[in-house]
Amino acid sequence: MVLFEAIRALIMFAMAFVIALLITPFVFHLLRKFDFNKKNIRDEKSAPIFYQHHKDKSSTPTMGGVIIWGTVVGIAFVFFIASAIFGGFANYFNFVNRAETYVPLAALLFAALVGLADDLFGILGIGPHGGGLKIKHKLFLYTIVSLVGAWWFYFRLGWSTVYVPFLGNIELGWWYIPFFVFIIVATAFSSNETDGLDGLAAGVMFFAFGAFAIVSFVMHRYDLSVMNAALLGALLAFLWFNIHPAKFFMGDTGSMSLGITLGVMAMVTNTAFFLPFFGLILVVESLSVIVQTISKKIFKRKIFLSTPIHHHFQGIGWPESQITMRFWIISAVMTIFGLVLFFLARFV
């Protein structure tokens, strides 16, 4: 049974990779044809470091994240329908499961569509500062999405406990709702902030979703593990074209959907306290923005040359590809460390 499910996950990983790789030229052609170029290149006066290193990227298409979520949602839909009509072999690849993947799939699709709308607003110049949603508007949307998820988990599924490593499940009661909202909003915000260099967000997310693929498999939530495998395959195919110099960018349709889905994965598996290890770079990126903002408001001075922190390293002279690779290495090491803690807490 375990070997059967492991092979299933590996096949889904390979299938998603090949499908995403094959549809990428078509998506890239559409992005070029309709001139879906990167939005919101900040001017030199407001963000000199950002402008210096990104001014040549204004013609690079955005919204490439549709490759990732489109592949996963497409595969899920095709095999769900095929399973209902034909059964048999189609059941083998169907990972749509009410108890395991309904909420992650719904979160992935809804957040992707909201992010897609934000990308289009930016491209068309709709909204403040050249188009697109301001951060406060994004935070509001993250909160709405997370409240819907919290309602489902607390009232429909009856979840009200969180697992604390080495201590066990802690009953939160109705405090589970704000805890859920915090996790989802934090991961969505952090994902959005991390998406700033070629291949950075996709690489960091690859390790994080890889961790949840292992976690869900160990918990015998095999459909959830297969969904994570599909995400990994699509992410890897996206990275093929997104590494420096990127042919296109993820856009909010990618970063928003992946960030919210990552938070949902943490809540579905009840492993939220391992999330800072699986996504340490996400935490560091968002904290750098928060710290910088507080310092500027209170002390009227900057701590970093520019934020998120990857722009600080650009400011001190690190090449873009070097920053990305080093952040990937940190993500890999901390993901392994987080998995070690997970296994120790579970089996010791």
C-alpha positions in Angstrom: 0.0 0.0 0.0 2.7 2.5 1.0 4.8 1.6 -2.1 1.7 1.9 -4.3 1.1 5.4 -3.0 4.7 6.4 -3.3 4.8 5.4 -6.9 1.5 7.3 -7.5 3.0 10.5 -6.0 6.2 10.1 -8.1 4.2 9.6 -11.3 2.1 12.6 -10.5 5.2 14.7 -10.0 6.6 13.6 -13.4 3.3 14.1 -15.1 2.8 17.6 -13.8 6.4 18.5 -14.7 5.9 17.3 -18.3 2.5 18.9 -18.7 3.7 22.3 -17.3 6.8 22.1 -19.5 4.7 21.5 -22.6 2.1 24.2 -22.0 4.8 26.8 -21.1 5.6 27.9 -24.7 1.9 28.3 -25.4 1.5 30.5 -22.3 4.6 32.4 -23.0 3.3 33.1 -26.5 0.0 34.5 -25.2 1.8 36.6 -22.6 4.0 38.1 -25.3 1.1 38.5 -27.8 -1.1 40.4 -25.4 1.9 42.4 -24.0 1.4 41.2 -20.4 4.6 42.9 -19.2 5.8 43.2 -15.7 3.9 45.7 -13.6 4.9 48.3 -11.1 8.6 48.9 -11.8 9.2 51.5 -9.1 10.9 54.7 -10.1 14.4 55.6 -9.3 13.5 58.3 -6.8 11.3 56.1 -4.6 13.4 52.9 -4.8 16.9 53.6 -6.3 18.3 50.1 -5.6 15.3 48.3 -6.9 15.2 50.5 -10.0 18.9 50.1 -10.7 18.7 46.3 -10.7 15.2 45.9 -12.3 14.9 48.7 -14.8 15.8 46.3 -17.6 13.0 43.9 -16.6 10.1 46.1 -17.4 9.5 44.3 -20.7 9.5 40.8 -19.1 6.0 39.2 -19.1 4.3 38.5 -15.8 1.5 36.2 -14.8 3.6 33.1 -15.4 2.2 31.6 -12.2 -0.8 30.4 -14.3 1.5 27.6 -15.5 1.8 26.3 -11.9 -1.8 26.5 -10.6 -3.3 25.9 -14.1 -1.4 22.6 -14.3 -2.4 21.4 -10.8 -6.1 22.4 -11.1 -6.2 21.1 -14.7 -4.9 17.7 -13.7 -7.2 17.5 -10.7 -10.2 18.4 -12.8 -9.5 16.0 -15.6 -8.9 13.0 -13.4 -11.8 13.9 -11.1 -14.2 13.8 -14.1 -12.5 10.8 -15.6 -12.8 9.0 -12.3 -16.5 9.8 -12.0 -17.2 8.7 -15.6 -14.8 5.8 -16.2 -13.5 4.8 -12.8 -10.9 2.1 -12.9 -7.4 3.4 -13.8 -8.6 7.1 -13.5 -9.1 6.5 -9.8 -5.4 5.9 -9.5 -4.5 9.5 -10.3 -7.6 11.2 -8.9 -6.5 13.1 -5.8 -9.6 15.2 -5.3 -10.7 14.2 -1.8 -13.3 16.0 0.4 -11.4 15.3 3.6 -7.9 16.1 2.3 -7.7 18.3 -0.8 -11.0 20.2 -1.2 -9.9 23.1 0.9 -6.3 23.3 -0.5 -7.5 23.1 -4.1 -10.3 25.7 -3.5 -7.7 28.0 -1.8 -5.3 27.5 -4.7 -7.8 28.4 -7.4 -9.6 31.3 -5.6 -6.3 33.0 -4.6 -4.9 32.4 -8.1 -7.9 34.2 -9.7 -7.7 37.1 -7.2 -4.0 37.4 -8.0 -4.7 37.2 -11.7 -7.1 40.1 -11.4 -4.5 42.1 -9.5 -1.9 41.4 -12.2 -4.3 42.6 -14.9 -5.1 45.7 -12.9 -1.4 46.4 -12.8 -0.8 45.8 -16.5 -3.8 47.9 -17.4 -2.9 50.7 -15.0 -6.0 50.3 -12.9 -5.5 51.4 -9.3 -3.0 53.6 -7.4 0.7 54.1 -8.1 0.5 52.9 -11.7 -2.0 50.1 -11.2 -2.6 47.0 -9.1 -3.7 46.6 -5.5 -1.9 48.3 -2.6 -0.5 46.1 0.1 -3.4 47.0 2.5 -5.8 45.9 -0.1 -3.9 42.6 -0.6 -3.9 42.1 3.2 -7.6 42.6 3.3 -8.1 40.0 0.6 -5.8 37.6 2.4 -7.8 38.1 5.5 -11.1 37.4 3.7 -9.8 34.2 2.2 -8.4 33.0 5.5 -11.6 33.8 7.4 -13.5 31.6 5.0 -11.0 28.8 5.5 -11.1 29.3 9.3 -14.9 29.1 9.3 -14.7 25.8 7.3 -12.1 24.3 9.6 -13.7 25.4 12.9 -17.4 25.1 12.2 -17.7 22.5 9.5 -14.7 20.2 10.4 -14.7 20.9 14.1 -11.0 21.6 14.3 -9.9 23.7 17.3 -6.5 22.3 18.4 -3.0 23.0 17.2 -0.1 20.6 17.4 2.9 22.0 19.3 6.0 19.9 18.8 7.0 17.6 21.7 4.0 18.9 23.7 1.1 17.5 21.7 -2.3 19.0 20.7 -3.3 22.2 22.5 -7.0 23.2 22.6 -7.5 26.8 21.4 -11.3 26.9 21.3 -12.4 29.9 19.2 -8.9 31.3 19.3 -8.3 28.7 16.5 -9.9 31.2 14.1 -7.5 34.1 14.6 -4.6 31.6 14.7 -5.7 30.2 11.3 -6.1 33.7 9.9 -2.6 34.7 11.1 -1.0 31.6 9.4 -2.7 32.2 6.1 -2.1 35.9 6.0 1.5 35.6 7.0 2.4 33.0 4.4 0.5 34.9 1.7 2.3 38.2 2.6 5.7 36.5 2.9 5.3 34.7 -0.5 4.4 38.0 -2.2 7.5 39.7 -0.7 9.8 36.9 -1.6 8.8 37.0 -5.3 11.3 39.6 -6.3 14.3 37.9 -8.0 14.4 35.4 -10.8 13.7 31.9 -9.5 13.7 33.0 -5.8 10.1 32.5 -4.8 9.6 29.3 -6.9 12.7 27.7 -5.5 11.9 28.5 -1.9 8.3 27.2 -2.4 9.7 24.0 -4.0 11.4 23.1 -0.8 8.4 24.1 1.4 5.9 22.1 -0.7 8.4 19.2 -0.8 8.4 19.1 3.0 4.6 19.0 3.1 4.6 16.2 0.5 6.7 14.2 2.9 4.7 15.2 6.0 1.3 14.4 4.4 2.7 11.0 3.1 3.9 10.1 6.6 0.5 11.0 8.0 -1.1 8.6 5.4 -2.9 11.5 3.8 -1.9 10.2 0.4 -4.2 12.4 -1.8 -2.8 15.5 -0.1 0.7 14.1 -0.8 -0.1 13.6 -4.4 -1.4 17.1 -4.7 1.9 18.4 -3.3 3.7 16.2 -5.8 1.7 17.9 -8.6 2.6 21.3 -7.2 6.3 20.3 -7.1 6.3 19.1 -10.7 4.6 22.3 -11.9 7.0 24.4 -9.8 10.0 22.7 -11.3 8.8 23.2 -14.8 8.2 26.8 -14.1 11.7 27.2 -12.6 13.1 25.8 -15.9 12.1 29.1 -17.5 12.1 31.4 -14.4 15.8 31.0 -13.4 18.0 34.0 -14.2 17.5 35.5 -16.7 13.8 34.8 -16.4 11.6 34.5 -19.5 8.6 35.6 -17.4 7.7 36.3 -13.8 5.3 34.5 -11.4 3.1 37.5 -10.8 0.6 37.8 -8.0 -1.5 35.0 -9.5 1.4 32.7 -8.6 2.7 34.2 -5.4 -0.7 34.8 -3.9 -2.0 31.3 -4.7 1.1 29.5 -3.6 1.4 31.5 -0.4 -2.2 30.9 0.7 -2.0 27.2 -0.3 1.2 26.8 1.7 -0.5 28.1 4.8 -3.5 25.9 4.2 -1.2 22.9 3.9 0.3 23.7 7.3 -3.2 23.9 8.8 -4.6 20.8 7.1 -1.6 18.7 8.4 -1.7 20.5 11.7 2.0 21.4 11.4 1.9 25.2 11.5 4.8 25.3 14.0 7.1 23.6 11.5 6.2 26.2 8.9 9.0 28.6 10.0 11.5 25.9 9.2 10.0 24.8 5.9 9.8 28.4 4.8 12.5 30.2 6.7 13.3 32.5 3.8 9.7 33.6 3.6 9.8 34.5 7.3 13.1 36.5 6.9 11.8 38.3 3.8 8.6 39.5 5.5 10.3 40.3 8.8 12.8 42.5 7.0 9.9 44.5 5.5 8.1 44.8 8.9 11.3 45.8 10.7 12.2 48.4 8.0 8.7 49.9 8.1 8.7 50.2 11.9 12.2 51.7 12.0 11.3 54.3 9.4 8.0 55.2 11.1 9.5 55.5 14.7 13.2 56.2 14.3 13.1 57.9 10.8 16.0 55.8 9.6 16.5 52.6 7.5 18.1 49.4 8.9 18.4 47.9 5.4 19.5 49.5 2.2 16.2 48.3 0.7 13.6 45.7 1.5 12.6 42.9 1.1 16.0 41.8 2.2 17.1 40.3 -1.1 17.2 43.9 -2.4 19.5 44.8 0.5 22.0 42.1 -0.7 21.7 43.5 -4.2 22.5 46.9 -2.8 25.7 45.7 -1.2 26.8 44.1 -4.5 25.7 40.5 -4.5 24.7 39.2 -8.0 21.1 38.3 -8.4 21.8 34.6 -9.2 24.1 34.4 -6.1 21.4 35.7 -3.8 18.9 33.2 -5.2 21.2 30.2 -5.0 22.2 31.1 -1.4 18.6 31.5 -0.4 17.8 28.1 -2.0 20.6 26.5 0.0 19.3 28.0 3.2 15.8 26.8 2.4 17.1 23.3 1.7 19.1 23.0 4.9 16.3 24.5 7.1 13.7 22.2 5.4 15.7 19.2 6.3 16.1 20.5 9.8 12.4 21.0 10.1 11.7 17.5 8.8 14.1 16.1 11.4 12.2 17.9 14.1 8.9 16.6 12.7 10.1 13.0 12.8 11.6 13.4 16.2 8.4 14.9 17.6 6.3 12.3 16.0 8.2 9.1 16.7 10.4 9.8 19.8 
